[in-house]
């Protein structure tokens, strides 16, 4: 089983600062949001509604991801679960690689 860290948890301010840094210093934020979604939104008749829908979908997705991580934390604390998960990911990558090679 995995054991928790031996040091105390980070303070709220440090955690929020790290979240902001991961968000706004990440180039994918700008590539995905501004270029990709912005470019697709420009092709839609109601581009502001499309952007609002994309923002709502993002909030729902990341909230579900956080809730799922919270609920799965006890199971994901076991090393065997991670070994199986890594094996499944490796299998998917091999299948995708083979599909790209034969196409």
C-alpha positions in Angstrom: 0.0 0.0 0.0 1.1 3.6 -0.6 1.7 5.7 2.5 0.9 9.4 2.8 3.7 12.0 2.9 5.5 12.6 6.1 5.3 16.4 5.9 2.2 18.5 6.7 -0.1 19.5 3.9 0.6 22.7 1.9 -1.1 25.9 3.0 -4.1 27.2 1.0 -2.2 30.2 -0.5 0.6 28.0 -1.8 -1.9 25.5 -3.3 -3.9 28.3 -5.0 -0.7 29.9 -6.4 0.3 26.5 -7.8 -3.1 26.0 -9.4 -2.9 29.4 -11.0 0.6 28.8 -12.2 -0.3 25.4 -13.7 -3.3 27.0 -15.4 -1.9 30.3 -16.8 1.7 29.2 -17.5 0.6 26.2 -19.4 0.8 26.9 -23.2 -2.0 24.3 -23.9 -4.5 26.6 -22.2 -3.9 29.2 -24.9 -3.6 26.7 -27.8 -6.8 24.8 -26.8 -8.9 27.6 -25.6 -8.0 30.6 -27.8 -6.9 28.9 -31.0 -8.8 25.7 -31.2 -12.1 26.6 -29.5 -12.0 30.1 -30.8 -11.4 29.0 -34.3 -14.3 26.5 -34.1 -16.6 29.0 -32.4 -16.0 31.4 -35.3 -17.6 28.9 -37.6 -20.8 28.6 -35.5 -23.8 30.8 -36.0 -24.0 31.6 -32.3 -20.4 31.7 -31.4 -20.9 33.1 -27.9 -23.4 30.3 -27.0 -20.8 27.8 -28.3 -18.1 29.4 -26.1 -20.5 29.3 -23.1 -21.3 25.7 -23.8 -17.6 24.8 -24.0 -17.0 26.6 -20.7 -19.9 24.8 -19.0 -18.7 21.4 -20.4 -15.2 22.1 -19.0 -16.6 22.9 -15.5 -18.7 19.8 -15.6 -15.8 17.6 -16.9 -13.2 18.8 -14.3 -15.7 18.6 -11.5 -16.6 15.0 -12.4 -12.9 14.3 -12.7 -12.2 15.6 -9.2 -15.2 13.8 -7.7 -14.2 10.6 -9.4 -10.6 10.9 -8.1 -12.0 11.5 -4.6 -14.3 8.5 -4.8 -11.6 6.2 -6.3 -8.8 7.4 -3.9 -9.1 4.3 -1.6 -8.8 1.9 -4.6 -6.1 3.9 -6.3 -4.0 3.7 -3.1 -3.1 0.1 -4.0 0.0 -0.6 -6.2 -1.7 -3.5 -8.0 -4.4 -1.2 -9.3 -1.8 1.1 -10.8 0.0 -1.9 -12.4 -3.3 -3.0 -14.1 -4.1 0.6 -15.1 -0.6 1.0 -16.6 -1.0 -2.3 -18.5 -4.3 -1.2 -20.0 -2.8 2.1 -21.1 0.2 0.3 -22.6 -2.2 -2.0 -24.5 -4.2 0.9 -25.8 -1.0 2.7 -27.0 0.2 -0.4 -28.8 -3.2 -0.9 -30.5 -3.2 2.8 -31.6 0.4 2.5 -32.9 -0.4 -0.7 -34.9 -3.5 0.9 -36.3 -1.4 3.9 -37.4 1.2 1.7 -39.0 -1.3 -0.4 -41.0 -3.4 2.5 -42.2 
